[in-house]
């Protein structure tokens, strides 16, 4: 069981790292479009039409959402195993 716990912890750590990288990329893309935004503003793109309508931003934001969904799916499985 210890091996499984370590494996799950390792996967969680990798996902956390990927999410942090992708979140930074989303912020960078948004700041390329509107340099005055804060990271908090980027979490609400519907308030900035220039960002909400940008294909690159939407792609990167969708990648972030997918990684976050994968993390939640992994966590739900951890609870099912234990």
C-alpha positions in Angstrom: 0.0 0.0 0.0 2.9 2.4 0.7 4.0 2.0 -3.0 0.5 3.0 -4.2 0.5 6.0 -1.8 3.9 7.2 -3.1 2.8 6.7 -6.7 -0.4 8.7 -6.1 1.6 11.4 -4.3 4.1 11.6 -7.2 1.3 11.9 -9.8 -0.3 14.7 -7.7 3.0 16.5 -7.5 3.5 16.3 -11.3 0.0 17.6 -11.9 0.5 20.5 -9.4 3.7 21.4 -11.2 1.9 21.3 -14.6 -1.0 23.4 -13.3 1.4 26.0 -11.9 3.2 26.2 -15.2 0.0 26.4 -17.2 -1.5 29.0 -14.9 1.6 31.2 -15.4 1.2 30.7 -19.2 -2.4 31.8 -19.1 -1.4 35.0 -17.2 1.4 35.7 -19.6 -0.9 35.4 -22.6 -3.5 37.7 -21.0 -0.8 40.2 -20.1 0.4 40.2 -23.7 -3.1 41.3 -24.7 -3.8 43.7 -21.8 -0.7 44.5 -19.8 -2.5 46.4 -17.0 -4.4 43.3 -15.8 -3.7 41.6 -12.5 -3.5 37.8 -12.0 -6.9 38.1 -10.3 -8.4 39.9 -13.4 -7.2 37.0 -15.5 -9.4 34.6 -13.5 -12.5 36.6 -14.8 -11.8 36.9 -18.5 -15.5 37.7 -19.2 -14.8 41.2 -17.7 -12.3 41.9 -20.5 -13.7 41.2 -23.9 -10.3 41.5 -25.5 -9.1 38.5 -23.6 -12.4 36.5 -23.6 -12.4 36.7 -27.4 -8.8 35.8 -28.0 -8.3 32.3 -29.4 -4.8 31.7 -27.9 -6.0 32.8 -24.4 -9.0 30.5 -24.7 -6.9 27.6 -25.8 -4.4 28.0 -22.9 -7.2 28.6 -20.4 -8.9 25.4 -21.6 -5.6 23.5 -21.1 -5.5 24.8 -17.5 -9.1 23.7 -17.0 -8.3 20.2 -18.3 -5.3 19.8 -16.0 -7.3 21.0 -13.0 -10.0 18.4 -14.0 -7.4 15.7 -14.2 -6.3 16.6 -10.7 -9.8 16.4 -9.4 -10.4 13.1 -11.1 -7.2 11.7 -9.5 -8.3 13.0 -6.1 -11.7 11.4 -6.4 -10.0 8.1 -7.2 -7.8 8.3 -4.2 -10.9 8.5 -2.0 -12.4 5.5 -3.8 -9.2 3.4 -3.2 -9.1 4.2 0.5 
